[in-house]
């Protein structure tokens, strides 16, 4: 997939209030879930014990950590949107709101939808506020809804 290229801050400002891009689907494998569990030392059985999850979980499967899904928004958004506004760097400034309305079962496919909420000129940067939704293929509820703040430094 070719990302949507945005060439200037003026172009960004013209996109406020719009859906800017949708990423490709990404399969959430058990291997990815296990690697995240190892990296974060969050090895709760609902994530890593496939047999117990099959037997005891209401999902009948292991599920991805919500924070795993959250950590993937940078990659998903980055494959869908490329900003070439003369910046030296783009910094992840933080999140205002994050919710995990639906669990992502191992083997499910997710993708992001990026909506540009605002573009604000700062003293030394341009601050962007993105509304990010991570969808699960075939599900009505999203896996994640977040307001993500990034800064462009020119």
PyMOL commands that place a pseudoatom at each C-alpha (Angstrom):
pseudoatom trace, name=CA, resn=UNK, resi=1, chain=A, elem=C, hetatm=0, pos=[0.000, 0.000, 0.000]
pseudoatom trace, name=CA, resn=UNK, resi=2, chain=A, elem=C, hetatm=0, pos=[1.257, 3.448, -0.847]
pseudoatom trace, name=CA, resn=UNK, resi=3, chain=A, elem=C, hetatm=0, pos=[0.808, 5.936, 1.986]
pseudoatom trace, name=CA, resn=UNK, resi=4, chain=A, elem=C, hetatm=0, pos=[-1.070, 9.171, 1.518]
pseudoatom trace, name=CA, resn=UNK, resi=5, chain=A, elem=C, hetatm=0, pos=[1.632, 11.819, 1.171]
pseudoatom trace, name=CA, resn=UNK, resi=6, chain=A, elem=C, hetatm=0, pos=[0.988, 15.197, 2.768]
pseudoatom trace, name=CA, resn=UNK, resi=7, chain=A, elem=C, hetatm=0, pos=[3.437, 17.828, 1.579]
pseudoatom trace, name=CA, resn=UNK, resi=8, chain=A, elem=C, hetatm=0, pos=[2.925, 20.819, 3.844]
pseudoatom trace, name=CA, resn=UNK, resi=9, chain=A, elem=C, hetatm=0, pos=[1.417, 22.147, 7.045]
pseudoatom trace, name=CA, resn=UNK, resi=10, chain=A, elem=C, hetatm=0, pos=[-1.073, 24.087, 4.899]
pseudoatom trace, name=CA, resn=UNK, resi=11, chain=A, elem=C, hetatm=0, pos=[-2.199, 20.811, 3.331]
pseudoatom trace, name=CA, resn=UNK, resi=12, chain=A, elem=C, hetatm=0, pos=[-2.545, 19.292, 6.812]
pseudoatom trace, name=CA, resn=UNK, resi=13, chain=A, elem=C, hetatm=0, pos=[-4.747, 22.214, 7.867]
pseudoatom trace, name=CA, resn=UNK, resi=14, chain=A, elem=C, hetatm=0, pos=[-6.998, 21.622, 4.846]
pseudoatom trace, name=CA, resn=UNK, resi=15, chain=A, elem=C, hetatm=0, pos=[-7.603, 18.056, 6.098]
pseudoatom trace, name=CA, resn=UNK, resi=16, chain=A, elem=C, hetatm=0, pos=[-8.902, 18.972, 9.573]
pseudoatom trace, name=CA, resn=UNK, resi=17, chain=A, elem=C, hetatm=0, pos=[-12.122, 17.112, 10.321]
pseudoatom trace, name=CA, resn=UNK, resi=18, chain=A, elem=C, hetatm=0, pos=[-11.555, 14.501, 7.623]
pseudoatom trace, name=CA, resn=UNK, resi=19, chain=A, elem=C, hetatm=0, pos=[-10.606, 10.859, 7.507]
pseudoatom trace, name=CA, resn=UNK, resi=20, chain=A, elem=C, hetatm=0, pos=[-7.100, 11.077, 6.093]
pseudoatom trace, name=CA, resn=UNK, resi=21, chain=A, elem=C, hetatm=0, pos=[-6.116, 7.439, 5.623]
pseudoatom trace, name=CA, resn=UNK, resi=22, chain=A, elem=C, hetatm=0, pos=[-6.850, 3.786, 6.297]
pseudoatom trace, name=CA, resn=UNK, resi=23, chain=A, elem=C, hetatm=0, pos=[-4.003, 1.327, 6.825]
pseudoatom trace, name=CA, resn=UNK, resi=24, chain=A, elem=C, hetatm=0, pos=[-3.634, -2.163, 5.460]
pseudoatom trace, name=CA, resn=UNK, resi=25, chain=A, elem=C, hetatm=0, pos=[-4.836, -5.110, 7.527]
pseudoatom trace, name=CA, resn=UNK, resi=26, chain=A, elem=C, hetatm=0, pos=[-2.356, -6.587, 10.015]
pseudoatom trace, name=CA, resn=UNK, resi=27, chain=A, elem=C, hetatm=0, pos=[-2.787, -10.088, 11.456]
pseudoatom trace, name=CA, resn=UNK, resi=28, chain=A, elem=C, hetatm=0, pos=[-2.257, -10.286, 15.205]
pseudoatom trace, name=CA, resn=UNK, resi=29, chain=A, elem=C, hetatm=0, pos=[-0.479, -13.602, 15.640]
pseudoatom trace, name=CA, resn=UNK, resi=30, chain=A, elem=C, hetatm=0, pos=[0.019, -15.525, 18.850]
pseudoatom trace, name=CA, resn=UNK, resi=31, chain=A, elem=C, hetatm=0, pos=[3.753, -15.094, 18.302]
pseudoatom trace, name=CA, resn=UNK, resi=32, chain=A, elem=C, hetatm=0, pos=[3.349, -11.288, 18.362]
pseudoatom trace, name=CA, resn=UNK, resi=33, chain=A, elem=C, hetatm=0, pos=[1.215, -11.523, 21.515]
pseudoatom trace, name=CA, resn=UNK, resi=34, chain=A, elem=C, hetatm=0, pos=[3.809, -13.782, 23.184]
pseudoatom trace, name=CA, resn=UNK, resi=35, chain=A, elem=C, hetatm=0, pos=[6.649, -11.428, 22.241]
pseudoatom trace, name=CA, resn=UNK, resi=36, chain=A, elem=C, hetatm=0, pos=[4.754, -8.460, 23.687]
pseudoatom trace, name=CA, resn=UNK, resi=37, chain=A, elem=C, hetatm=0, pos=[4.035, -10.448, 26.855]
pseudoatom trace, name=CA, resn=UNK, resi=38, chain=A, elem=C, hetatm=0, pos=[7.729, -11.218, 27.198]
pseudoatom trace, name=CA, resn=UNK, resi=39, chain=A, elem=C, hetatm=0, pos=[8.786, -7.615, 26.558]
pseudoatom trace, name=CA, resn=UNK, resi=40, chain=A, elem=C, hetatm=0, pos=[6.326, -6.174, 29.081]
pseudoatom trace, name=CA, resn=UNK, resi=41, chain=A, elem=C, hetatm=0, pos=[6.358, -9.110, 31.507]
pseudoatom trace, name=CA, resn=UNK, resi=42, chain=A, elem=C, hetatm=0, pos=[2.558, -9.193, 31.294]
pseudoatom trace, name=CA, resn=UNK, resi=43, chain=A, elem=C, hetatm=0, pos=[1.997, -12.921, 30.938]
pseudoatom trace, name=CA, resn=UNK, resi=44, chain=A, elem=C, hetatm=0, pos=[-1.600, -13.122, 32.115]
pseudoatom trace, name=CA, resn=UNK, resi=45, chain=A, elem=C, hetatm=0, pos=[-3.113, -16.402, 30.913]
pseudoatom trace, name=CA, resn=UNK, resi=46, chain=A, elem=C, hetatm=0, pos=[-5.762, -14.651, 28.788]
pseudoatom trace, name=CA, resn=UNK, resi=47, chain=A, elem=C, hetatm=0, pos=[-2.880, -13.573, 26.516]
pseudoatom trace, name=CA, resn=UNK, resi=48, chain=A, elem=C, hetatm=0, pos=[-0.477, -16.514, 26.506]
pseudoatom trace, name=CA, resn=UNK, resi=49, chain=A, elem=C, hetatm=0, pos=[-2.169, -19.759, 27.569]
pseudoatom trace, name=CA, resn=UNK, resi=50, chain=A, elem=C, hetatm=0, pos=[-3.977, -20.903, 24.433]
pseudoatom trace, name=CA, resn=UNK, resi=51, chain=A, elem=C, hetatm=0, pos=[-5.475, -24.050, 25.985]
pseudoatom trace, name=CA, resn=UNK, resi=52, chain=A, elem=C, hetatm=0, pos=[-6.790, -22.306, 29.098]
pseudoatom trace, name=CA, resn=UNK, resi=53, chain=A, elem=C, hetatm=0, pos=[-8.151, -19.439, 27.000]
pseudoatom trace, name=CA, resn=UNK, resi=54, chain=A, elem=C, hetatm=0, pos=[-9.942, -21.955, 24.758]
pseudoatom trace, name=CA, resn=UNK, resi=55, chain=A, elem=C, hetatm=0, pos=[-11.448, -23.619, 27.828]
pseudoatom trace, name=CA, resn=UNK, resi=56, chain=A, elem=C, hetatm=0, pos=[-12.157, -20.689, 30.185]
pseudoatom trace, name=CA, resn=UNK, resi=57, chain=A, elem=C, hetatm=0, pos=[-12.173, -17.405, 28.292]
pseudoatom trace, name=CA, resn=UNK, resi=58, chain=A, elem=C, hetatm=0, pos=[-15.418, -15.915, 26.996]
pseudoatom trace, name=CA, resn=UNK, resi=59, chain=A, elem=C, hetatm=0, pos=[-13.494, -15.268, 23.751]
pseudoatom trace, name=CA, resn=UNK, resi=60, chain=A, elem=C, hetatm=0, pos=[-12.500, -18.970, 23.388]
pseudoatom trace, name=CA, resn=UNK, resi=61, chain=A, elem=C, hetatm=0, pos=[-9.082, -17.702, 22.305]
pseudoatom trace, name=CA, resn=UNK, resi=62, chain=A, elem=C, hetatm=0, pos=[-6.164, -15.755, 23.658]
pseudoatom trace, name=CA, resn=UNK, resi=63, chain=A, elem=C, hetatm=0, pos=[-6.438, -12.013, 23.160]
pseudoatom trace, name=CA, resn=UNK, resi=64, chain=A, elem=C, hetatm=0, pos=[-3.902, -9.304, 22.439]
pseudoatom trace, name=CA, resn=UNK, resi=65, chain=A, elem=C, hetatm=0, pos=[-2.963, -6.917, 25.202]
pseudoatom trace, name=CA, resn=UNK, resi=66, chain=A, elem=C, hetatm=0, pos=[-4.750, -3.597, 24.804]
pseudoatom trace, name=CA, resn=UNK, resi=67, chain=A, elem=C, hetatm=0, pos=[-1.351, -1.928, 25.050]
pseudoatom trace, name=CA, resn=UNK, resi=68, chain=A, elem=C, hetatm=0, pos=[-0.091, -4.104, 22.187]
pseudoatom trace, name=CA, resn=UNK, resi=69, chain=A, elem=C, hetatm=0, pos=[-2.872, -2.749, 20.002]
pseudoatom trace, name=CA, resn=UNK, resi=70, chain=A, elem=C, hetatm=0, pos=[-2.055, 0.767, 21.215]
pseudoatom trace, name=CA, resn=UNK, resi=71, chain=A, elem=C, hetatm=0, pos=[1.648, 0.318, 20.450]
pseudoatom trace, name=CA, resn=UNK, resi=72, chain=A, elem=C, hetatm=0, pos=[0.798, -0.612, 16.853]
pseudoatom trace, name=CA, resn=UNK, resi=73, chain=A, elem=C, hetatm=0, pos=[-0.945, 2.673, 15.993]
pseudoatom trace, name=CA, resn=UNK, resi=74, chain=A, elem=C, hetatm=0, pos=[2.373, 4.302, 15.113]
pseudoatom trace, name=CA, resn=UNK, resi=75, chain=A, elem=C, hetatm=0, pos=[3.185, 1.529, 12.635]
pseudoatom trace, name=CA, resn=UNK, resi=76, chain=A, elem=C, hetatm=0, pos=[-0.343, 1.303, 11.206]
pseudoatom trace, name=CA, resn=UNK, resi=77, chain=A, elem=C, hetatm=0, pos=[-0.709, 5.086, 10.864]
pseudoatom trace, name=CA, resn=UNK, resi=78, chain=A, elem=C, hetatm=0, pos=[2.809, 5.362, 9.436]
pseudoatom trace, name=CA, resn=UNK, resi=79, chain=A, elem=C, hetatm=0, pos=[2.073, 2.934, 6.635]
pseudoatom trace, name=CA, resn=UNK, resi=80, chain=A, elem=C, hetatm=0, pos=[-1.042, 4.932, 5.716]
pseudoatom trace, name=CA, resn=UNK, resi=81, chain=A, elem=C, hetatm=0, pos=[0.183, 8.541, 6.091]
pseudoatom trace, name=CA, resn=UNK, resi=82, chain=A, elem=C, hetatm=0, pos=[3.523, 10.081, 5.121]
pseudoatom trace, name=CA, resn=UNK, resi=83, chain=A, elem=C, hetatm=0, pos=[4.063, 13.695, 6.118]
pseudoatom trace, name=CA, resn=UNK, resi=84, chain=A, elem=C, hetatm=0, pos=[6.740, 15.517, 4.130]
pseudoatom trace, name=CA, resn=UNK, resi=85, chain=A, elem=C, hetatm=0, pos=[6.254, 19.057, 5.427]
pseudoatom trace, name=CA, resn=UNK, resi=86, chain=A, elem=C, hetatm=0, pos=[9.948, 19.885, 5.788]
pseudoatom trace, name=CA, resn=UNK, resi=87, chain=A, elem=C, hetatm=0, pos=[10.112, 18.604, 9.349]
pseudoatom trace, name=CA, resn=UNK, resi=88, chain=A, elem=C, hetatm=0, pos=[13.341, 17.437, 10.959]
pseudoatom trace, name=CA, resn=UNK, resi=89, chain=A, elem=C, hetatm=0, pos=[11.478, 14.973, 13.140]
pseudoatom trace, name=CA, resn=UNK, resi=90, chain=A, elem=C, hetatm=0, pos=[8.058, 13.879, 14.314]
pseudoatom trace, name=CA, resn=UNK, resi=91, chain=A, elem=C, hetatm=0, pos=[7.631, 13.212, 18.023]
pseudoatom trace, name=CA, resn=UNK, resi=92, chain=A, elem=C, hetatm=0, pos=[4.942, 11.173, 19.752]
pseudoatom trace, name=CA, resn=UNK, resi=93, chain=A, elem=C, hetatm=0, pos=[3.724, 13.783, 22.251]
pseudoatom trace, name=CA, resn=UNK, resi=94, chain=A, elem=C, hetatm=0, pos=[1.107, 11.655, 23.987]
pseudoatom trace, name=CA, resn=UNK, resi=95, chain=A, elem=C, hetatm=0, pos=[-2.480, 10.575, 24.217]
pseudoatom trace, name=CA, resn=UNK, resi=96, chain=A, elem=C, hetatm=0, pos=[-5.510, 12.367, 25.587]
pseudoatom trace, name=CA, resn=UNK, resi=97, chain=A, elem=C, hetatm=0, pos=[-7.946, 9.472, 25.534]
pseudoatom trace, name=CA, resn=UNK, resi=98, chain=A, elem=C, hetatm=0, pos=[-7.626, 5.760, 24.970]
pseudoatom trace, name=CA, resn=UNK, resi=99, chain=A, elem=C, hetatm=0, pos=[-10.352, 3.131, 25.112]
pseudoatom trace, name=CA, resn=UNK, resi=100, chain=A, elem=C, hetatm=0, pos=[-10.366, -0.573, 24.231]
pseudoatom trace, name=CA, resn=UNK, resi=101, chain=A, elem=C, hetatm=0, pos=[-14.023, -1.339, 23.354]
pseudoatom trace, name=CA, resn=UNK, resi=102, chain=A, elem=C, hetatm=0, pos=[-13.386, -4.806, 21.873]
pseudoatom trace, name=CA, resn=UNK, resi=103, chain=A, elem=C, hetatm=0, pos=[-10.813, -7.546, 22.436]
pseudoatom trace, name=CA, resn=UNK, resi=104, chain=A, elem=C, hetatm=0, pos=[-8.521, -8.615, 19.592]
pseudoatom trace, name=CA, resn=UNK, resi=105, chain=A, elem=C, hetatm=0, pos=[-8.362, -12.409, 19.446]
pseudoatom trace, name=CA, resn=UNK, resi=106, chain=A, elem=C, hetatm=0, pos=[-5.195, -14.131, 18.276]
pseudoatom trace, name=CA, resn=UNK, resi=107, chain=A, elem=C, hetatm=0, pos=[-5.383, -14.528, 14.500]
pseudoatom trace, name=CA, resn=UNK, resi=108, chain=A, elem=C, hetatm=0, pos=[-7.644, -11.500, 14.001]
pseudoatom trace, name=CA, resn=UNK, resi=109, chain=A, elem=C, hetatm=0, pos=[-6.796, -8.788, 11.500]
pseudoatom trace, name=CA, resn=UNK, resi=110, chain=A, elem=C, hetatm=0, pos=[-6.764, -5.124, 12.472]
pseudoatom trace, name=CA, resn=UNK, resi=111, chain=A, elem=C, hetatm=0, pos=[-6.321, -1.840, 10.628]
pseudoatom trace, name=CA, resn=UNK, resi=112, chain=A, elem=C, hetatm=0, pos=[-6.331, 1.817, 11.574]
pseudoatom trace, name=CA, resn=UNK, resi=113, chain=A, elem=C, hetatm=0, pos=[-8.425, 4.737, 10.435]
pseudoatom trace, name=CA, resn=UNK, resi=114, chain=A, elem=C, hetatm=0, pos=[-6.839, 8.149, 10.941]
pseudoatom trace, name=CA, resn=UNK, resi=115, chain=A, elem=C, hetatm=0, pos=[-8.948, 11.291, 11.278]
pseudoatom trace, name=CA, resn=UNK, resi=116, chain=A, elem=C, hetatm=0, pos=[-7.185, 14.647, 11.663]
pseudoatom trace, name=CA, resn=UNK, resi=117, chain=A, elem=C, hetatm=0, pos=[-8.808, 16.600, 14.498]
pseudoatom trace, name=CA, resn=UNK, resi=118, chain=A, elem=C, hetatm=0, pos=[-6.615, 19.682, 14.731]
pseudoatom trace, name=CA, resn=UNK, resi=119, chain=A, elem=C, hetatm=0, pos=[-3.401, 21.341, 13.621]
pseudoatom trace, name=CA, resn=UNK, resi=120, chain=A, elem=C, hetatm=0, pos=[-1.958, 23.918, 16.000]
pseudoatom trace, name=CA, resn=UNK, resi=121, chain=A, elem=C, hetatm=0, pos=[1.097, 26.102, 15.535]
pseudoatom trace, name=CA, resn=UNK, resi=122, chain=A, elem=C, hetatm=0, pos=[3.363, 25.971, 18.582]
pseudoatom trace, name=CA, resn=UNK, resi=123, chain=A, elem=C, hetatm=0, pos=[6.435, 28.115, 19.303]
pseudoatom trace, name=CA, resn=UNK, resi=124, chain=A, elem=C, hetatm=0, pos=[8.827, 25.475, 17.973]
pseudoatom trace, name=CA, resn=UNK, resi=125, chain=A, elem=C, hetatm=0, pos=[6.577, 22.871, 16.368]
pseudoatom trace, name=CA, resn=UNK, resi=126, chain=A, elem=C, hetatm=0, pos=[3.266, 22.071, 14.746]
pseudoatom trace, name=CA, resn=UNK, resi=127, chain=A, elem=C, hetatm=0, pos=[1.020, 19.930, 16.920]
pseudoatom trace, name=CA, resn=UNK, resi=128, chain=A, elem=C, hetatm=0, pos=[-1.368, 17.465, 15.283]
pseudoatom trace, name=CA, resn=UNK, resi=129, chain=A, elem=C, hetatm=0, pos=[-4.248, 15.768, 17.036]
pseudoatom trace, name=CA, resn=UNK, resi=130, chain=A, elem=C, hetatm=0, pos=[-5.357, 12.525, 15.400]
pseudoatom trace, name=CA, resn=UNK, resi=131, chain=A, elem=C, hetatm=0, pos=[-8.439, 10.488, 16.183]
pseudoatom trace, name=CA, resn=UNK, resi=132, chain=A, elem=C, hetatm=0, pos=[-7.328, 6.909, 15.632]
pseudoatom trace, name=CA, resn=UNK, resi=133, chain=A, elem=C, hetatm=0, pos=[-9.684, 3.960, 15.409]
pseudoatom trace, name=CA, resn=UNK, resi=134, chain=A, elem=C, hetatm=0, pos=[-8.355, 0.435, 15.157]
pseudoatom trace, name=CA, resn=UNK, resi=135, chain=A, elem=C, hetatm=0, pos=[-10.906, -1.843, 13.545]
pseudoatom trace, name=CA, resn=UNK, resi=136, chain=A, elem=C, hetatm=0, pos=[-11.129, -5.611, 13.787]
pseudoatom trace, name=CA, resn=UNK, resi=137, chain=A, elem=C, hetatm=0, pos=[-12.056, -7.302, 10.541]
pseudoatom trace, name=CA, resn=UNK, resi=138, chain=A, elem=C, hetatm=0, pos=[-15.641, -8.563, 10.684]
pseudoatom trace, name=CA, resn=UNK, resi=139, chain=A, elem=C, hetatm=0, pos=[-16.468, -6.867, 14.025]
pseudoatom trace, name=CA, resn=UNK, resi=140, chain=A, elem=C, hetatm=0, pos=[-18.757, -3.897, 14.626]
pseudoatom trace, name=CA, resn=UNK, resi=141, chain=A, elem=C, hetatm=0, pos=[-16.922, -2.430, 17.613]
pseudoatom trace, name=CA, resn=UNK, resi=142, chain=A, elem=C, hetatm=0, pos=[-13.370, -1.121, 17.236]
pseudoatom trace, name=CA, resn=UNK, resi=143, chain=A, elem=C, hetatm=0, pos=[-10.496, -2.607, 19.190]
pseudoatom trace, name=CA, resn=UNK, resi=144, chain=A, elem=C, hetatm=0, pos=[-9.206, 0.834, 20.099]
pseudoatom trace, name=CA, resn=UNK, resi=145, chain=A, elem=C, hetatm=0, pos=[-10.235, 4.460, 19.962]
pseudoatom trace, name=CA, resn=UNK, resi=146, chain=A, elem=C, hetatm=0, pos=[-7.588, 7.038, 20.845]
pseudoatom trace, name=CA, resn=UNK, resi=147, chain=A, elem=C, hetatm=0, pos=[-6.794, 10.718, 20.570]
pseudoatom trace, name=CA, resn=UNK, resi=148, chain=A, elem=C, hetatm=0, pos=[-3.123, 10.797, 19.633]
pseudoatom trace, name=CA, resn=UNK, resi=149, chain=A, elem=C, hetatm=0, pos=[-0.974, 13.941, 19.726]
pseudoatom trace, name=CA, resn=UNK, resi=150, chain=A, elem=C, hetatm=0, pos=[2.168, 14.254, 17.604]
pseudoatom trace, name=CA, resn=UNK, resi=151, chain=A, elem=C, hetatm=0, pos=[4.479, 17.196, 17.021]
pseudoatom trace, name=CA, resn=UNK, resi=152, chain=A, elem=C, hetatm=0, pos=[6.303, 18.118, 13.826]
pseudoatom trace, name=CA, resn=UNK, resi=153, chain=A, elem=C, hetatm=0, pos=[9.577, 19.979, 14.371]
pseudoatom trace, name=CA, resn=UNK, resi=154, chain=A, elem=C, hetatm=0, pos=[10.780, 21.936, 11.324]
for i in range(1, 154): cmd.bond("trace and resi %d" % i, "trace and resi %d" % (i + 1))
show_as sticks, trace
zoom trace
